Amino acid sequence: GVTSGALLCRTGRAVLRTAYFYVSLGFFLVLSFYVCLVTRLLQGHVAAKLMHEKVLGCGVIEVMRLVGIVRGKVEVRGWPPVRPSGGPTNGPPAYVVVANHSSWLDHAMLSYLPLAKKYLTNAKYYHLPFFGWTQWLVGDVAVNLTSEASRKASLGACARVLGSGSSIAI
């Protein structure tokens, strides 16, 4: 069987890994905000969004790999997908990317998709320091889920994003 000392040691390592992850997540949130702020001022929100995904999304996955929460590498298969019909034929195609939200890793993993995208996000998250501020900086689409008018307006905003050649991640 497992001795109480071995169990305590494993539990201690798990607590340390979790603490390291949350400290790293906080670091990447703050770093992402300032990097996106400077990038937005110098190059606009499209470049800021790309920086956001690289710093926060990919950075968090790499930290998780370092502490053993995630094993292996992230691999995008089946890329590029078929060009959607009915969309613009010039420029990069735009997609609606839907995460199943079976894990809190969904949005970090979507950062590895090599396409420009905006996220449709619950408006309540925009009030969170650094995380929400960064979403506003990079031009993500907010939706107040309790307001029918906001839900309708967000559909229009998503249509404009798709029309501009950027994809939407939900």
Secondary structure, DSSP 8 states (H G I E B T S, - for coil): ---HHHHHHHHHHHHHHHHHHHHHHHHHHHHHHHHHHHHHHHH-HHHHHHHHIIIIIIHHHHHHHHHTSS-S-----S-S----TTS-SSSS---EE----SSTTHHHHHTTSSS-EEEEEEGGGGGSTTHHHHHHHHT-EEE-TT-HHHHHHHHHHHHHHHHTT-EEE-
